[in-house]
């Protein structure tokens, strides 16, 4: 039998009835089943599955009504997209997606439930032990510092010309300026200052633009210390002007995705394009250099997952994670008014963070259908963790459904982003207005 219990999230309208009938009829069931009745299988979050595995479950089953037959506004279709993406993530992390069973409408009768559970237990028994992947290993040595990105200053003249045209139209330009510390976000309001505008370097400028536009929409500085000096400057200069952002395709997709999530108005800004050279794409491990209005590039077909090799890789990589959360703060689409990764049951206030693997899986799932694969998380990581490998696995799963973030499509997991702030009050869905607060320091 599996080394740990099997957690079964059972819809009370469907599979829970099958479980009860199987018990009454005394049908043979595997040992170690732990039944968790839920109002709807669509309410089972990826974090709940991850937390179950972190706490020793050998496998997790999510059993609900037939697709198309949900009593809660088709919520099981949302859950299916979410859990399929989680399965791809489990494979990428070396945990094996076969530890997650998703079944719709097959377990509402006693025999169907019993057969589904016996089959799942047999499949789990054949899998190798995995809990060592969650253990904290000996701390590995940090890698050599990553080299700087290839210089793109050859585009400076064309970019400055485009910026001058934007200024002539009464816009305020946000771009990067050269400094001894490297290119930094800056505002340009006159042609005299455009000599410092550069196309070289890389910065998560989309998140900076979001903060400026959020302040503009609110008519005041929204609480939060990040980019404070730049936001104070924008408050004086931006006013009712339109913001022109000099950025790469991935940053433009991040801004378009934020618009899809109701976090800004796409019409409230314009984009000054910076093209990426083949060398820059290689440095970023870029798999999609398309702009928001273009057809997204298809992610490469994945190789067959090698659970043992992936587990060994992440055991080593996550041994260096110091839980600084810079990956989260750098992410341009991680803009919740209260952080659900930090505030959910995996991380109660006053307690230590979860194991690195659990934290990174939860974070990757939180932005699963918003991630534009810009690599800002990987660039920000002081330990050089290859975090894009996790995000690309999720993207390939969503590619199968014809969805790519950053191109104006409605995110398939949109209805799952119902957040709670620190006081326990429900926060609005995306699209119902800009958030009025932000986690301090972001």
C-alpha positions as CSV (number, residue, x, y, z in Angstrom):
1,X,0.0,0.0,0.0
2,X,1.1,3.7,-0.3
3,X,3.3,4.9,2.5
4,X,0.9,7.7,3.5
5,X,-2.9,8.3,3.5
6,X,-4.9,9.1,0.4
7,X,-6.8,12.3,0.7
8,X,-10.1,12.4,-1.1
9,X,-11.9,15.7,-1.8
10,X,-15.4,14.5,-2.6
11,X,-18.2,16.7,-3.9
12,X,-21.3,16.4,-1.6
13,X,-23.6,16.3,-4.7
14,X,-21.8,13.5,-6.4
15,X,-18.8,11.4,-5.3
16,X,-19.7,11.8,-1.6
17,X,-22.9,9.9,-2.3
18,X,-20.9,7.2,-3.9
19,X,-18.5,7.0,-0.9
20,X,-21.4,6.7,1.5
21,X,-23.1,4.0,-0.5
22,X,-19.8,2.1,-0.8
23,X,-19.5,2.2,3.0
24,X,-23.0,1.0,3.5
25,X,-22.6,-1.9,1.0
26,X,-19.2,-2.8,2.6
27,X,-17.4,-2.8,-0.7
28,X,-13.6,-3.4,-0.4
29,X,-11.7,-0.1,-0.2
30,X,-8.0,0.7,0.2
31,X,-6.6,1.4,3.7
32,X,-5.7,4.9,4.6
33,X,-8.5,6.8,2.8
34,X,-9.2,10.2,4.3
35,X,-12.5,11.6,3.0
36,X,-12.9,15.4,2.9
37,X,-16.5,16.4,1.9
38,X,-16.6,19.7,0.0
39,X,-19.5,21.7,-1.3
40,X,-18.0,21.6,-4.8
41,X,-14.9,20.0,-6.2
42,X,-14.3,23.3,-8.0
43,X,-13.5,24.9,-4.7
44,X,-10.4,22.7,-4.2
45,X,-7.4,24.9,-4.7
46,X,-4.0,23.9,-5.9
47,X,-2.6,25.1,-2.6
48,X,-4.8,22.5,-0.8
49,X,-3.4,19.7,-2.9
50,X,0.2,21.0,-2.4
51,X,-0.3,21.3,1.4
52,X,-1.8,17.8,1.5
53,X,1.3,16.4,-0.1
54,X,3.6,18.5,2.1
55,X,1.9,17.0,5.1
56,X,2.5,13.4,4.1
57,X,-0.4,12.3,1.8
58,X,0.7,9.6,-0.7
59,X,-1.8,11.0,-3.1
60,X,-4.8,13.3,-3.5
61,X,-8.0,12.6,-5.3
62,X,-10.5,15.3,-6.4
63,X,-13.8,13.8,-7.3
64,X,-16.7,15.9,-8.7
65,X,-19.7,16.0,-11.0
66,X,-19.6,15.5,-14.7
67,X,-18.1,18.4,-16.6
68,X,-21.0,20.5,-17.7
69,X,-23.2,19.2,-14.8
70,X,-21.8,21.4,-12.0
71,X,-24.4,23.0,-9.7
72,X,-22.0,25.9,-9.0
73,X,-21.7,27.8,-12.3
74,X,-19.5,25.2,-14.0
75,X,-16.9,25.6,-11.3
76,X,-15.5,22.1,-12.0
77,X,-14.3,23.2,-15.4
78,X,-12.3,25.9,-13.7
79,X,-10.9,23.3,-11.3
80,X,-10.0,21.0,-14.2
81,X,-7.9,23.7,-15.9
82,X,-6.2,24.5,-12.6
83,X,-5.5,20.9,-11.5
84,X,-4.3,19.9,-15.0
85,X,-1.7,22.8,-14.8
86,X,-0.8,21.6,-11.3
87,X,-0.2,18.1,-12.6
88,X,2.3,19.5,-15.2
89,X,4.0,21.4,-12.3
90,X,4.2,18.2,-10.2
91,X,5.9,16.4,-13.1
92,X,8.4,19.3,-13.6
93,X,9.2,19.3,-9.9
94,X,9.8,15.5,-9.8
95,X,6.8,14.6,-7.7
96,X,4.9,12.8,-10.5
97,X,1.4,13.9,-11.5
98,X,0.1,10.4,-11.0
99,X,-0.1,11.3,-7.3
100,X,-3.1,13.6,-8.3
101,X,-6.3,11.9,-9.4
102,X,-8.9,14.1,-11.1
103,X,-12.2,12.4,-11.8
104,X,-15.5,13.9,-13.0
105,X,-18.7,12.0,-12.6
106,X,-17.1,8.5,-12.4
107,X,-17.5,8.0,-8.6
108,X,-21.1,8.9,-7.9
109,X,-22.1,5.3,-7.5
110,X,-20.9,2.9,-4.9
111,X,-19.1,0.5,-7.3
112,X,-17.6,3.4,-9.3
113,X,-16.2,5.0,-6.2
114,X,-14.7,1.8,-4.9
115,X,-13.2,0.9,-8.2
116,X,-11.7,4.4,-8.6
117,X,-10.1,4.3,-5.2
118,X,-8.7,0.8,-5.6
119,X,-7.2,1.7,-8.9
120,X,-5.7,4.9,-7.6
121,X,-4.2,3.1,-4.6
122,X,-2.6,0.5,-6.8
123,X,-1.1,3.2,-9.0
124,X,0.4,5.0,-6.0
125,X,1.8,1.7,-4.7
126,X,3.8,1.4,-7.9
127,X,5.4,4.9,-7.5
128,X,8.7,5.4,-5.7
129,X,8.8,7.2,-2.4
130,X,8.9,11.0,-2.8
131,X,8.8,12.6,0.7
132,X,12.6,13.1,0.6
133,X,12.0,15.8,-2.0
134,X,10.3,17.9,0.6
135,X,13.0,17.5,3.2
136,X,15.5,20.3,3.8
137,X,18.8,19.0,2.4
138,X,22.3,20.1,3.2
139,X,22.8,23.6,1.9
140,X,24.4,23.6,-1.6
141,X,27.0,26.1,-2.7
142,X,25.7,29.1,-4.6
143,X,26.4,29.1,-8.3
144,X,28.8,31.5,-10.0
145,X,27.2,35.0,-10.5
146,X,25.2,35.1,-13.7
147,X,26.7,37.3,-16.4
148,X,25.0,40.5,-17.4
149,X,22.5,40.4,-20.3
150,X,23.8,41.2,-23.8
151,X,24.0,44.9,-24.5
152,X,21.1,46.3,-26.5
153,X,22.3,49.9,-26.7
154,X,22.4,49.6,-30.5
155,X,18.7,50.5,-30.5
156,X,19.2,53.6,-28.4
157,X,18.9,56.1,-31.3
158,X,15.6,54.5,-32.6
159,X,14.2,54.3,-29.1
160,X,15.0,57.9,-28.3
161,X,13.4,59.0,-31.6
162,X,10.2,57.1,-30.7
163,X,10.3,58.6,-27.2
164,X,10.6,62.1,-28.6
165,X,7.5,61.6,-30.7
166,X,5.6,60.4,-27.7
167,X,6.7,63.5,-25.7
168,X,5.5,65.7,-28.6
169,X,2.1,64.0,-28.3
170,X,1.9,65.1,-24.6
171,X,2.8,61.8,-23.1
172,X,5.2,61.0,-20.3
173,X,7.8,58.3,-21.0
174,X,8.8,55.6,-18.6
175,X,12.0,53.7,-19.6
176,X,15.5,52.8,-18.4
177,X,18.3,55.2,-17.9
178,X,22.0,54.3,-17.6
179,X,23.6,54.5,-14.2
180,X,26.7,53.2,-12.4
181,X,24.4,50.5,-10.8
182,X,23.1,49.5,-14.2
183,X,19.9,50.6,-16.1
184,X,17.2,51.9,-13.7
185,X,13.6,52.9,-14.3
186,X,13.2,56.6,-14.9
187,X,10.7,59.1,-16.2
188,X,11.4,61.3,-19.2
189,X,9.4,64.5,-19.6
190,X,11.6,66.5,-22.0
191,X,13.8,65.9,-25.0
192,X,16.8,67.2,-23.1
193,X,16.8,64.2,-20.8
194,X,16.4,61.5,-23.5
195,X,20.1,61.2,-23.9
196,X,20.0,58.9,-20.9
197,X,17.2,56.7,-22.2
198,X,18.7,53.3,-23.1
199,X,17.5,50.0,-24.6
200,X,20.3,48.1,-22.9
201,X,19.8,46.0,-19.8
202,X,16.7,44.4,-18.3
203,X,14.3,45.5,-15.6
204,X,10.8,44.4,-14.5
205,X,9.5,47.7,-15.7
206,X,5.9,46.5,-16.1
207,X,5.4,46.4,-12.4
208,X,6.8,49.9,-12.0
209,X,4.3,51.1,-14.7
210,X,1.5,49.4,-12.9
211,X,2.3,51.3,-9.7
212,X,2.4,54.6,-11.5
213,X,-1.0,54.0,-13.3
214,X,-2.5,52.7,-10.0
215,X,-1.6,56.0,-8.3
216,X,-2.9,57.9,-11.2
217,X,-6.2,56.1,-11.1
218,X,-6.5,56.5,-7.3
219,X,-5.6,60.2,-7.5
220,X,-3.1,59.7,-4.7
221,X,-0.2,57.6,-3.6
222,X,-1.5,54.1,-2.8
223,X,0.2,52.7,0.4
224,X,3.4,50.8,-0.4
225,X,7.1,51.7,-0.4
226,X,8.2,50.2,-3.6
227,X,9.3,52.7,-6.3
228,X,8.3,55.5,-3.9
229,X,10.7,58.2,-5.3
230,X,9.6,57.5,-8.9
231,X,6.0,57.5,-7.9
232,X,6.4,60.8,-6.1
233,X,7.9,62.2,-9.3
234,X,5.1,60.7,-11.4
235,X,2.5,62.3,-9.2
236,X,3.9,65.7,-10.1
237,X,4.4,65.1,-13.8
238,X,1.9,62.5,-15.0
239,X,-1.4,64.1,-14.1
240,X,-3.9,63.3,-16.8
241,X,-1.2,62.4,-19.4
242,X,-0.9,59.1,-21.0
243,X,2.1,57.0,-20.0
244,X,4.4,55.6,-22.8
245,X,6.4,52.7,-21.6
246,X,9.7,51.7,-23.4
247,X,9.9,48.0,-22.9
248,X,10.4,44.5,-24.4
249,X,7.7,42.2,-25.6
250,X,7.5,40.2,-22.3
251,X,6.9,43.5,-20.4
252,X,4.2,44.5,-22.9
253,X,2.5,41.2,-22.4
254,X,2.7,41.6,-18.6
255,X,1.0,45.0,-18.9
256,X,-1.7,43.5,-21.3
257,X,-2.3,40.7,-18.7
258,X,-2.7,43.2,-15.9
259,X,-5.3,44.9,-18.1
260,X,-7.1,41.6,-18.5
261,X,-7.1,41.2,-14.7
262,X,-8.7,44.7,-14.3
263,X,-5.6,46.2,-12.8
264,X,-5.1,49.0,-15.3
265,X,-6.6,50.3,-18.5
266,X,-4.8,49.2,-21.6
267,X,-6.0,52.4,-23.3
268,X,-4.2,54.4,-20.6
269,X,-0.8,53.7,-21.9
270,X,1.2,53.2,-25.1
271,X,4.2,50.9,-25.8
272,X,7.5,52.0,-27.2
273,X,9.0,48.7,-28.5
274,X,12.4,47.4,-27.8
275,X,13.3,44.4,-29.9
276,X,15.3,41.5,-28.4
277,X,18.3,40.1,-30.3
278,X,18.8,36.4,-30.5
279,X,21.5,36.7,-27.9
280,X,19.1,38.4,-25.5
281,X,16.5,35.8,-26.1
282,X,19.0,33.1,-25.3
283,X,20.1,34.8,-22.1
284,X,16.5,35.0,-21.0
285,X,15.6,31.4,-22.1
286,X,12.8,33.1,-23.9
287,X,10.2,30.8,-25.5
288,X,7.8,33.5,-26.7
289,X,8.9,36.9,-28.0
290,X,5.4,37.9,-29.4
291,X,3.8,41.2,-28.7
292,X,0.3,41.4,-27.2
293,X,-1.5,41.9,-30.5
294,X,0.4,39.1,-32.2
295,X,-0.3,35.4,-32.3
296,X,1.6,33.8,-29.3
297,X,4.5,31.6,-30.1
298,X,3.9,27.9,-29.3
299,X,5.9,26.6,-26.4
300,X,8.3,23.8,-27.4
301,X,6.9,20.3,-26.9
302,X,8.1,18.9,-23.6
303,X,10.3,15.9,-23.2
304,X,9.0,13.0,-21.3
305,X,9.3,13.9,-17.6
306,X,11.9,12.0,-15.7
307,X,10.6,12.2,-12.1
308,X,13.8,11.0,-10.5
309,X,16.0,13.4,-12.4
310,X,13.6,16.3,-11.8
311,X,13.4,15.5,-8.1
312,X,17.2,15.4,-7.8
313,X,17.5,18.7,-9.7
314,X,15.0,20.5,-7.4
315,X,16.4,18.9,-4.3
316,X,19.7,20.5,-5.1
317,X,18.3,23.8,-6.4
318,X,15.9,24.4,-3.5
319,X,18.6,23.7,-1.0
320,X,19.9,27.1,-1.8
321,X,16.6,28.9,-1.4
322,X,16.7,31.4,1.5
323,X,13.0,32.3,1.3
324,X,13.7,35.9,0.6
325,X,10.6,36.1,-1.7
326,X,12.3,38.3,-4.2
327,X,10.9,36.1,-6.9
328,X,7.4,37.1,-5.8
329,X,8.1,40.8,-5.4
330,X,9.7,41.0,-8.9
331,X,6.9,39.2,-10.7
332,X,5.0,41.8,-12.7
333,X,1.7,40.0,-12.5
334,X,1.8,39.2,-8.8
335,X,-0.2,42.2,-7.6
336,X,-2.8,40.9,-5.1
337,X,-3.9,43.5,-2.6
338,X,-3.1,40.9,0.1
339,X,-0.7,38.1,-0.8
340,X,-2.6,34.8,-0.8
341,X,0.7,32.8,-0.9
342,X,1.9,34.5,2.3
343,X,-1.5,34.6,4.1
344,X,-3.0,31.2,3.3
345,X,-2.9,28.3,5.7
346,X,0.6,27.3,4.4
347,X,2.0,30.3,6.1
348,X,0.1,31.6,9.2
349,X,1.4,34.9,10.6
350,X,4.2,34.3,13.1
351,X,5.2,30.9,11.7
352,X,8.1,29.8,9.6
353,X,7.6,29.7,5.8
354,X,6.8,26.3,4.3
355,X,9.5,24.1,2.7
356,X,10.9,25.8,-0.4
357,X,9.4,23.3,-2.7
358,X,5.9,23.9,-1.3
359,X,6.3,27.7,-1.5
360,X,7.5,27.7,-5.1
361,X,4.8,25.3,-6.2
362,X,2.1,27.4,-4.6
363,X,3.6,30.6,-6.1
364,X,3.8,29.1,-9.6
365,X,0.2,28.0,-9.4
366,X,-1.0,31.4,-8.1
367,X,0.2,33.1,-11.2
368,X,-0.3,30.1,-13.5
369,X,-2.7,31.7,-16.0
370,X,-1.1,35.2,-15.6
371,X,2.6,34.3,-16.1
372,X,4.0,35.7,-19.3
373,X,7.4,33.9,-18.9
374,X,9.3,37.1,-18.6
375,X,11.9,35.6,-16.3
376,X,11.7,38.4,-13.7
377,X,11.5,35.9,-10.9
378,X,14.6,34.0,-12.1
379,X,16.5,37.3,-12.7
380,X,15.7,38.5,-9.1
381,X,16.7,35.3,-7.4
382,X,20.0,35.9,-5.5
383,X,20.7,32.2,-5.6
384,X,20.1,31.7,-9.3
385,X,17.3,29.2,-9.1
386,X,16.0,28.2,-12.6
387,X,12.4,29.1,-11.8
388,X,11.4,29.4,-15.4
389,X,11.5,25.6,-15.7
390,X,8.4,25.5,-13.4
391,X,6.5,28.2,-15.1
392,X,7.2,26.8,-18.6
393,X,5.7,23.5,-17.5
394,X,2.5,25.2,-16.5
395,X,2.4,27.2,-19.7
396,X,2.6,24.1,-21.8
397,X,-0.4,22.8,-20.0
398,X,-2.4,25.9,-20.7
399,X,-1.2,25.9,-24.4
400,X,-3.2,22.7,-24.9
401,X,-6.3,24.7,-24.0
402,X,-5.4,27.4,-26.5
403,X,-4.6,30.0,-23.8
404,X,-1.5,32.2,-23.6
405,X,-1.2,35.0,-21.0
406,X,-0.6,38.5,-22.1
407,X,-2.7,38.5,-25.3
408,X,-6.1,39.8,-24.0
409,X,-7.7,36.4,-23.4
410,X,-9.8,35.9,-20.3
411,X,-7.7,33.9,-17.8
412,X,-9.2,30.4,-17.4
413,X,-8.6,30.5,-13.6
414,X,-10.0,34.0,-13.2
415,X,-12.9,32.9,-10.9
416,X,-10.5,31.4,-8.5
417,X,-8.9,34.7,-7.6
418,X,-11.1,35.6,-4.7
419,X,-8.8,36.8,-2.0
420,X,-9.1,37.7,1.7
421,X,-7.3,40.6,3.3
422,X,-5.6,40.4,6.7
423,X,-8.8,41.3,8.5
424,X,-10.7,38.4,6.9
425,X,-12.8,40.6,4.6
426,X,-13.4,39.3,1.1
427,X,-11.5,41.3,-1.5
428,X,-13.2,42.0,-4.8
429,X,-12.7,39.9,-7.9
430,X,-10.3,41.2,-10.5
431,X,-12.0,43.7,-12.8
432,X,-14.2,45.2,-10.1
433,X,-11.8,48.1,-9.3
434,X,-8.2,48.8,-8.5
435,X,-7.0,47.4,-5.1
436,X,-6.7,50.1,-2.5
437,X,-3.8,48.5,-0.6
438,X,-0.6,46.6,-1.3
439,X,1.5,44.3,0.8
440,X,4.1,46.7,2.5
441,X,7.5,46.8,0.8
442,X,6.2,45.6,-2.7
